[in-house]
Structure formats: structure tokens, C-alpha cells
């Protein structure tokens, strides 16, 4: 299977500028305002002055997320600004132009053209995608209920400032008022962000395994897994130890989640806060792979291109994400078999992407999403049969999990809707209790330290995840 090319890695970073909500808001607002001004007003008089006055609002929207129901409050500042300044006849065409470009970008360019060229989605995908965009609640640009009031206020503010070209008190107290408003919302209403462990991981003895295989079905929503027919994964769940309250991290974006999973650290410690990695060094903390190297062992992630930005090419085998979604997971499993034959790493984490991509392109509440989970089950069964044939499962631990779930709408994830918050997680192997259900609240940070101990390595230095000691048989310790 073809690896992700250098061009694809760069293109993925560029796409994240438009996909992630934080960079999208200023990029889209600036693009809309300048193009509208040049096309219809044909003058840039006052635009620079207006931009300088609008800059504090752009920075505020960069600093503060408005996740889930908090986005409903985004309409209030826009209403207040109209009440202060009144409505100008020139604003309505500007709003209509911006809204039209927004829905063209999300529904047609992203939801139809982009997905058709990248993963083979039907050319008529827009007939469903528009509904998904209106319902979406995640931290991406496809969150219409968040992006439209943000962009609307920025356009109105910029347009008014450009026309008036005067500096009055409203341009001072309005940004201050918006800051206080946003701070109050986040301080008193944003109460569903996970309370991650703050203490360093407490070491404890657990039995070691010769191999560890982490089978990650990216974006597998817990309730939709239960609706799928998954005989192989279900056998591992029933005959292993399941953690029924395993929570992901905030924001629940793939690179953020993987960074927490394989360092045991919180996002504020490893430094990854979105799929867009702004620094060139990746995670700021040490990783499971670093600790394995200390004891002469090897670990690999087989995943999509932007994981390289977090962990580096030494620890990540990339797979191209530019292929029809019906063959994506098949190609990944074939590549995983190849890695086992050629490199035989002590730790291999496999990221299956078909389920996540189906959720993003077709929604999670439709049969296609469940079908992709069932296909992942069959492919993982095939992979483990190959491991068994090679004798790799004799003293191995299997860990099945998702990095995050997916919400309604475009299968979004980031703001921790209930569909994305708690993830499937279970362990299977000769040292693992059979049929045990652990209801204790845990976080995906626990993966890193547990995998390190399983392979006889030290726990990553900044790990906060709790060791999953409940899963191991006492007589094996």
C-alpha cells in the first residue's frame, strides 16, 4: 500500500487551515470581506482601518471556543451590535454573499467535490450533506450554527468601521464587553470538559506481554458499535476486560487524542490542541515510543499523514488517505501485515479510518456508518488470524478502542457531544480477566502508561493516565 507522499502531508496541513474552526473563522471572514469589497464596492477605502478595529474580535474568537449549546449565545453580540449601530442597507447583501460562500464551501466543495476526489463519495452527496452541516456541533468549519453568527458579527463590525472611519467609544467597550461575555460563559456554563488526572501516573506492577497490538477504529461511536454485527470484536469484548466509562480528551480531535494516548499526558502538557500542529517538533513530552527505545524495543503507529506532525516519521508509518473509502481499511490491514512480517515491532497501533471517514461524509445515524464498523470487524479478525498463524498472539495483549466517537451531523468530533465523549475500550489476552466490566471512570490517557508497562518499559515522564491494573489477573502479577 502506498504511503502518504510529502505533497499529501503538506496538503493535509493546508486543508486543516480550512477544516479546523479556529483558523477558518479569520481566513473565511477576510476572504469574504475583501472579495465582496473588490467585486461590488470596487474600493478599498477604509478597509484597513476597519480591519484594525475588528482585529480584537478576531483574537477573541480565536481564544474562546463556543462548544455545543454555548454557540446559541453567539447571536447575542450580533444583535447588540445592530442595536448600537443600527442596520445599514449594505449589510444584507454582504451577509447573503458570505452565507452563500459558506454553504458553497461546506456543502459543495467540502461535502461533495472534496470527498468525491479523495474518498470516492457520490457526486450527489450534497443532497444529504447540507442537513449534516446544519446539525453539526463540532470544532470544525462545518459547524454552521457556530460559524455563521461569528462571521456575521465580524463582517458587520468590519463593514461599519470601514464606512464610519471614526474611532468612538463603542469600538473600545464592545470588544471588552464581548471578552467579559465570553469569559462568563466559559467560566460558569462550560462544565462538561473532562477533568483529566493531574497527578503523575502512580507506578504499579503488571504482567508483561511479548507483543501489544492496539486496534483503533477511528471515530467509532459507542452506541453505533452496539448496533453493528461484529462477531470478532464482540468476542474480544466478552472474553476480555471492558472499561465501560473510558472518556476521550478535549478537544476530541484525532491528533490531540493520539498525542494523549501515546504520551499519557494532557493536551496542555503535550501541546497538541487540534489536528493542525503549529510547531515543528510535535508533542512536547516524551512518548511510549521513547520509553520503548530505552529498553531496546520498538513501537509503530500505522496511521494517516497528520500523525507524523505529532510523533515524527520514525514512529509513524503513514498511509495515504486519498483512496476510495471502500478500500481504505483493506489497504491499511494489508500494510499492517506487511509491517509485522518485515519489522515485527513489539508495539503496533493500527488506525482504521473508514468508519471515521464515513461518519464525516455520510453521517453517523445512517446504515453506511454501521456497515463500516462491521467491515472493520472482519478486517481486524483477518489481521489477528495472521498474527495467530505467525505465533504472535501466544503472549500478546490486544487493545480495542476508538480515539473519539462522533456526533450527529457530519460525524463531527471536537466539542464533546455525547456521541463522541465516551469511547469503546477493552483488552484481551492471557493475562487479562475474562468477562470483567470495569465501570470506574477512566480516560484514554491510561493507554500510554499501561502499554509501556506491558512491554517492560518505564512510564512516560509526563504521564497522568491511571494504570489499568484492574484488567490483569492477580495470579499473573
C-alpha positions in Angstrom: 0.0 0.0 0.0 1.2 3.5 -0.9 2.5 5.7 1.9 1.4 9.3 2.2 3.6 11.4 -0.1 5.3 14.6 1.0 2.8 16.5 -1.1 -0.1 14.8 0.7 1.4 15.7 4.1 1.7 19.4 3.1 -1.8 19.3 1.6 -3.2 17.8 4.8 -1.7 20.7 6.8 -3.1 23.3 4.4 -6.5 21.6 4.4 -6.6 21.8 8.2 -6.3 25.6 8.0 -9.8 25.5 6.4 -11.1 22.4 8.3 -10.3 23.5 11.9 -12.7 26.1 13.2 -10.2 28.5 14.8 -8.2 29.3 11.6 -11.2 29.1 9.4 -13.1 31.9 11.0 -10.5 34.7 10.3 -9.4 33.2 6.9 -13.0 33.0 5.7 -14.0 36.4 7.1 -11.1 38.1 5.4 -11.7 36.3 2.2 -15.4 37.2 2.1 -14.9 40.8 3.0 -12.1 41.6 0.6 -13.7 39.7 -2.3 -17.1 41.4 -1.7 -15.5 44.8 -1.4 -13.5 44.4 -4.6 -16.3 42.8 -6.6 -19.3 45.0 -5.6 -18.0 48.1 -3.9 -14.8 48.4 -6.0 -13.0 50.4 -3.4 -10.7 49.5 -0.5 -11.2 52.9 1.2 -11.4 52.4 5.0 -10.9 48.6 4.8 -7.5 48.7 6.5 -8.8 51.0 9.3 -11.9 48.7 9.7 -9.7 45.6 9.9 -7.6 47.1 12.7 -10.7 47.8 14.8 -12.0 44.3 14.0 -8.8 42.5 15.0 -9.6 42.4 18.7 -12.8 40.4 17.9 -10.8 38.0 15.7 -8.5 37.4 18.5 -11.3 36.8 21.0 -12.9 34.2 18.7 -9.5 32.6 18.4 -9.1 32.4 22.2 -12.6 31.2 23.1 -14.4 28.1 21.8 -18.2 28.1 21.9 -18.9 24.4 22.1 -22.3 22.7 21.8 -25.1 24.8 23.3 -22.8 27.8 24.0 -22.9 28.6 20.3 -26.5 29.7 20.8 -25.2 32.7 22.7 -23.1 33.8 19.7 -26.2 35.6 18.2 -26.4 38.0 21.2 -23.3 40.1 20.4 -24.5 40.4 16.8 -28.0 41.6 18.0 -26.3 44.0 20.4 -24.1 45.5 17.6 -27.2 46.0 15.4 -28.9 47.7 18.3 -26.0 50.1 18.8 -25.2 50.9 15.2 -28.5 50.3 13.5 -28.8 48.3 10.3 -27.2 49.5 7.1 -28.7 48.6 3.7 -25.3 47.5 2.6 -25.0 44.8 5.3 -27.7 42.5 3.9 -26.1 41.8 0.6 -22.7 41.3 2.4 -24.4 38.7 4.7 -26.1 37.0 1.8 -22.8 36.8 -0.1 -21.0 35.4 3.0 -23.7 32.8 3.7 -23.7 31.7 0.1 -19.9 31.3 0.0 -20.1 29.4 3.3 -22.6 26.9 2.2 -20.9 26.5 -1.2 -17.6 25.7 0.6 -19.1 23.3 3.2 -21.8 21.6 1.2 -20.5 21.5 -2.4 -16.7 22.0 -2.2 -16.1 20.0 1.0 -19.1 17.7 1.2 -19.2 16.8 -2.5 -16.2 17.7 -4.6 -13.5 17.2 -2.0 -15.0 13.9 -0.7 -15.6 12.6 -4.2 -12.0 13.2 -5.3 -10.4 12.0 -2.0 -12.6 9.0 -0.9 -15.0 8.4 -3.8 -18.2 9.8 -2.3 -21.1 10.1 -4.8 -21.4 13.4 -6.7 -24.9 13.8 -5.2 -23.6 13.8 -1.6 -24.7 17.4 -1.3 -28.3 16.2 -1.1 -27.5 14.8 2.4 -24.5 16.9 3.4 -26.4 20.2 3.7 -28.6 18.6 6.5 -25.4 17.4 8.3 -23.8 20.8 8.2 -26.8 22.5 9.7 -26.9 19.9 12.5 -23.1 19.6 13.1 -21.8 20.7 16.5 -18.0 20.1 16.4 -15.0 22.4 16.3 -14.6 22.4 12.6 -15.6 24.9 9.9 -18.5 22.7 9.1 -20.3 23.8 12.3 -22.8 26.2 10.7 -24.5 27.2 13.9 -21.2 28.4 15.3 -19.5 29.8 12.2 -22.5 31.8 10.8 -23.0 34.1 13.8 -19.2 34.5 14.3 -18.7 35.5 10.7 -21.8 37.6 10.7 -20.7 39.8 13.6 -17.1 40.1 12.2 -18.5 41.2 8.8 -21.0 43.7 10.3 -18.3 45.2 12.6 -15.7 45.5 9.9 -18.2 47.0 7.4 -19.4 49.5 9.9 -15.9 50.5 10.9 -14.8 50.8 7.3 -17.8 53.1 6.4 -17.6 55.3 9.5 -13.8 55.5 9.7 -14.0 57.1 13.1 -12.8 55.9 16.4 -15.5 56.2 19.0 -16.0 54.6 22.4 -18.1 51.7 21.0 -15.0 50.2 19.4 -13.4 50.1 22.9 -16.2 48.9 25.1 -17.8 46.5 22.7 -14.7 44.2 22.5 -14.3 44.5 26.2 -17.9 43.6 26.7 -17.5 40.6 24.3 -14.5 39.4 26.3 -16.4 39.6 29.6 -19.4 37.9 28.0 -17.2 35.0 26.6 -15.4 34.7 29.9 -18.6 34.4 31.9 -20.0 31.8 29.5 -16.8 29.6 29.7 -16.3 30.1 33.5 -19.9 29.3 34.5 -21.5 27.2 31.7 -18.7 25.2 30.1 -18.8 22.4 32.6 -18.5 19.3 30.5 -14.8 19.5 29.7 -13.2 16.3 31.1 -11.5 16.6 34.4 -8.3 14.8 33.5 -6.0 13.4 36.1 -3.5 16.0 37.4 -1.1 13.7 39.4 1.7 11.9 37.8 0.9 8.2 37.0 1.4 6.0 40.0 3.6 3.1 39.1 2.4 -0.5 39.9 3.5 -4.0 38.8 1.6 -5.6 36.0 2.5 -8.7 33.9 4.4 -8.1 30.7 3.5 -9.2 27.3 5.7 -10.1 24.4 3.7 -8.1 22.0 1.0 -5.4 22.2 -1.4 -4.6 19.4 -3.7 -1.6 19.7 -6.6 -1.8 17.3 -8.0 1.7 16.8 -11.2 2.1 14.9 -11.0 5.9 14.4 -14.3 7.7 15.2 -16.2 4.5 16.3 -19.2 5.8 18.2 -20.0 3.6 21.1 -23.8 3.3 20.6 -23.4 2.6 16.9 -20.9 -0.1 17.6 -23.6 -1.8 19.7 -25.9 -1.6 16.7 -23.4 -3.3 14.4 -22.9 -7.1 13.9 -19.3 -7.5 15.0 -18.6 -11.2 16.0 -14.8 -10.8 16.3 -14.7 -7.6 18.3 -17.6 -8.8 20.4 -15.8 -12.0 21.3 -12.8 -10.0 22.5 -15.1 -7.7 24.5 -17.0 -10.6 26.1 -13.8 -12.7 26.8 -11.7 -9.7 27.9 -11.9 -6.7 30.2 -14.1 -3.8 29.1 -13.8 -0.3 30.5 -17.3 1.0 30.2 -16.6 4.6 31.1 -13.5 5.4 29.1 -13.5 9.1 28.1 -11.7 10.9 25.4 -10.0 14.3 25.8 -10.9 17.9 24.9 -10.8 18.9 22.1 -11.6 15.4 20.7 -9.6 15.8 17.5 -7.7 12.8 16.2 -4.1 14.2 16.6 -5.0 15.5 20.1 -6.4 12.2 21.1 -3.4 10.1 19.7 -1.0 12.5 21.4 -2.7 11.9 24.8 -3.0 8.2 24.1 0.7 7.6 23.4 2.1 10.0 26.0 -0.3 9.6 28.8 -0.2 13.4 29.1 -2.9 16.1 29.0 -3.2 18.4 25.9 -1.9 21.4 27.9 1.2 19.3 28.6 1.9 17.6 25.2 1.0 20.8 23.4 -1.3 19.5 20.7 -4.7 21.2 20.6 -6.0 20.5 17.2 -5.3 18.4 14.0 -3.2 21.4 13.0 0.2 21.1 14.6 1.6 24.6 14.7 5.1 23.8 16.0 7.7 21.7 14.1 8.6 19.4 17.0 5.3 17.7 17.6 4.5 16.6 21.1 6.4 18.4 23.8 6.6 15.4 26.1 8.2 12.0 25.8 6.2 9.2 24.3 5.7 5.5 24.7 8.0 5.0 21.7 10.8 6.9 23.5 10.4 4.7 26.6 10.4 1.5 24.4 13.7 2.6 22.8 15.2 2.9 26.3 14.7 -0.9 26.7 15.7 -1.9 23.2 12.1 -2.4 21.9 10.2 -0.9 19.0 6.8 0.6 18.6 5.0 1.9 15.5 1.7 3.6 14.6 0.2 2.9 11.3 -2.0 5.9 10.5 -2.8 8.8 8.4 -0.4 11.6 7.4 -1.0 14.2 10.1 0.0 11.9 12.9 3.6 12.4 11.6 3.3 16.0 12.8 2.9 14.8 16.3 5.2 11.8 16.6 7.6 12.1 13.7 8.4 9.7 10.8 10.5 7.4 13.0 7.4 6.2 14.9 4.7 6.6 12.3 4.1 4.6 9.1 1.8 6.7 7.1 -0.9 5.5 4.8 -2.4 7.7 2.0 -5.9 9.0 2.8 -6.5 9.6 -0.9 -8.3 6.5 -1.9 -11.8 5.2 -2.2 -13.3 4.7 1.3 -14.4 1.2 0.4 -10.8 0.0 0.1 -9.1 2.3 2.8 -9.3 -0.1 5.7 -8.5 -3.1 3.5 -5.3 -1.4 2.3 -4.4 -0.5 5.9 -4.7 -4.1 7.1 -2.6 -5.3 4.2 0.1 -2.8 5.2 -0.2 -3.8 8.8 0.5 -7.4 7.8 3.5 -6.3 5.8 4.9 -4.4 8.8 4.5 -7.5 11.0 6.4 -9.6 8.5 9.1 -7.1 7.8 9.7 -5.3 11.1 7.8 -7.3 13.8 7.5 -4.3 16.2 6.8 -5.0 19.9 4.0 -2.5 19.8 1.9 -1.9 16.7 -1.1 0.5 16.8 -3.3 0.4 13.7 -5.6 3.3 12.8 -8.6 2.2 10.7 -10.1 5.3 9.0 -13.1 4.0 7.1 -15.6 4.4 9.9 -14.5 8.0 10.7 -14.5 9.0 7.0 -18.0 7.5 6.5 -19.3 9.5 9.5 -17.8 12.7 8.2 -19.1 12.3 4.7 -22.4 10.5 5.2 -23.3 11.0 8.9 -23.3 8.6 11.8 -27.0 7.9 12.1 -27.2 6.1 8.7 -26.6 2.4 7.8 -23.4 3.2 5.9 -21.7 4.1 9.2 -22.7 0.8 10.9 -21.6 -1.1 7.8 -18.1 0.4 8.0 -17.9 -0.8 11.7 -18.8 -4.3 10.5 -16.2 -4.2 7.8 -13.6 -3.1 10.3 -14.5 -6.1 12.5 -14.0 -8.5 9.6 -10.6 -7.0 8.7 -9.3 -6.9 12.2 -10.3 -10.6 12.5 -8.3 -11.3 9.4 -5.3 -9.4 10.8 -5.4 -11.3 14.1 -5.8 -14.6 12.3 -2.5 -13.8 10.5 -0.9 -12.9 13.9 -2.1 -16.2 15.3 -0.7 -18.1 12.3 2.7 -16.5 12.9 2.6 -17.3 16.6 2.4 -13.6 17.6 -0.6 -14.0 19.8 0.8 -16.6 22.1 1.9 -13.9 24.6 0.2 -10.8 23.3 -2.2 -8.3 24.6 -4.9 -6.9 22.3 -6.4 -3.5 23.0 -9.5 -2.4 21.1 -10.6 1.2 21.2 -11.6 4.4 19.5 -9.7 7.7 19.8 -13.0 9.5 20.0 -16.6 8.9 19.0 -18.6 11.0 16.6 -21.5 13.4 17.0 -24.7 13.8 14.9 -24.4 15.9 11.8 -21.2 15.4 9.7 -19.9 12.9 12.2 -18.0 15.7 13.8 -15.8 15.5 16.9 -14.0 18.0 19.0 -16.6 19.7 21.3 -17.6 16.5 23.2 -21.1 15.9 22.2 -22.4 12.8 24.0 -21.9 10.7 20.8 -18.1 11.5 20.8 -17.3 11.7 24.5 -17.1 8.1 25.8 -15.3 5.5 23.6 -15.3 1.7 23.3 -12.3 0.3 25.1 -11.4 -3.3 26.0 -8.3 -5.5 26.5 -7.8 -9.2 25.7 -5.0 -11.6 26.3 -3.8 -14.4 28.6 -3.0 -12.0 31.4 -6.4 -10.2 31.1 -9.5 -11.1 33.1 -12.3 -12.7 31.1 -15.7 -11.2 31.2 -14.8 -8.3 33.5 -16.6 -4.9 33.2 -14.8 -2.0 34.9 -17.2 0.9 35.4 -14.7 3.2 37.0 -14.2 6.4 35.1 -11.0 6.4 33.1 -9.5 8.5 30.3 -7.7 7.5 27.1 -4.5 8.9 28.8 -4.4 5.5 30.5 -3.3 3.8 27.3 0.2 5.2 27.3 1.4 4.1 30.7 -0.4 0.8 30.5 1.2 -0.1 27.2 4.6 0.9 28.4 4.4 -1.3 31.5 3.0 -4.2 29.4 6.2 -4.1 27.4 8.5 -3.8 30.3 9.4 -0.1 29.8 9.2 2.9 32.1 6.1 5.1 32.1 6.5 8.3 30.0 7.7 11.1 32.3 4.6 13.4 31.9 2.0 10.7 32.0 -1.1 11.4 34.1 -3.1 8.4 32.9 -4.1 5.9 35.5 -2.7 2.4 35.0 -5.4 -0.1 34.1 -4.4 -2.6 36.7 -8.0 -3.9 37.2 -7.8 -5.7 33.9 -4.9 -8.0 35.0 -5.2 -11.3 36.7 -3.8 -11.3 40.2 -2.1 -14.6 39.8 -0.2 -13.2 36.8 1.3 -10.3 38.6 
